[in-house]
Amino acid sequence: MHKTFSESLYIQHGPYENATRLPAPAQPPQYDLAFVLYQDRKIMWPLEAKLLRSDATVAAYVHDIQNEFLTGRYAPYANRSAMLGYLLRGSPAKVFAKIEV
């Protein structure tokens, strides 16, 4: 019988990604949340959540997208991951325009 998605994975808060760890004294990347494959625990589908205080403070979020998310550092053993942004103040359209650039 084929396992369902929820039977194949479990969710973990704050797991470390040791495959992409830089030399000491650097700390390995730590995901906010990750879906971890029961069959092989090094395979994780991470979810990163970033707080955007306003539509003018998107630079750090864009930096993480370009240098961590799109490079594959967020999910070296999987080809999927997700990055969320919580906008506290401002226009979502302005945030999307900055991310798009």
C-alpha positions in Angstrom: 0.0 0.0 0.0 1.3 3.5 -0.9 1.9 5.9 2.0 0.3 9.2 2.0 2.2 12.5 2.3 1.5 12.8 6.0 2.6 9.2 6.6 5.9 9.7 4.8 7.0 12.9 6.5 7.0 14.5 9.9 7.4 18.2 10.7 10.3 19.4 12.8 10.9 22.9 14.3 14.4 24.3 14.0 16.4 21.4 12.3 19.9 22.1 11.2 21.2 21.5 7.6 24.6 20.1 8.1 25.3 19.3 4.4 25.7 23.0 3.6 27.6 23.9 6.7 30.6 26.2 6.2 33.9 25.6 8.0 34.2 26.4 11.7 33.3 28.6 13.5 30.3 29.0 11.2 27.0 27.5 12.4 25.0 25.3 10.0 21.9 26.7 8.5 18.8 26.2 10.7 15.4 26.0 9.2 12.3 27.5 10.8 10.3 24.4 10.0 11.0 21.4 7.8 9.1 18.4 6.6 11.5 15.5 7.1 11.3 12.2 5.2 11.0 9.3 7.7 12.9 7.0 5.3 15.9 9.3 5.1 16.1 12.1 7.7 18.7 14.1 5.8 16.1 14.8 3.2 14.1 17.8 4.4 11.7 20.3 2.7 12.3 23.5 4.6 10.0 26.4 5.2 11.6 29.7 6.1 9.6 32.5 7.6 10.9 36.1 7.5 9.5 39.2 9.2 9.2 42.2 7.0 8.6 45.2 9.2 7.6 47.4 6.2 7.7 47.4 2.5 10.9 49.5 2.7 12.8 46.9 4.6 12.9 44.1 2.0 16.6 44.0 1.3 17.5 41.2 3.8 14.6 39.1 2.5 15.8 39.6 -1.1 19.4 38.8 0.0 18.3 35.5 1.5 16.3 34.6 -1.6 19.3 35.3 -3.9 22.1 33.8 -1.7 20.4 31.0 0.2 17.1 30.0 -1.4 17.9 30.1 -5.1 21.4 28.6 -4.7 19.9 25.4 -3.2 21.5 25.9 0.2 18.1 25.7 1.8 17.3 22.2 0.4 20.5 20.4 -0.8 18.9 17.0 -0.9 15.5 18.1 -2.2 14.4 20.2 -5.1 11.7 22.1 -3.3 11.5 24.6 -0.4 9.4 27.5 0.6 10.1 31.0 1.9 7.4 33.0 3.6 7.3 36.7 4.3 5.2 38.3 7.0 4.6 42.0 6.1 3.7 44.1 9.1 3.3 47.5 7.5 3.0 48.7 3.9 2.0 47.5 0.5 2.4 43.9 -0.6 2.6 45.1 -4.2 5.7 47.1 -3.4 7.3 44.1 -1.7 6.5 41.9 -4.7 8.0 44.5 -7.0 11.2 44.6 -5.0 11.5 40.8 -4.9 10.8 40.6 -8.6 13.7 42.9 -9.4 
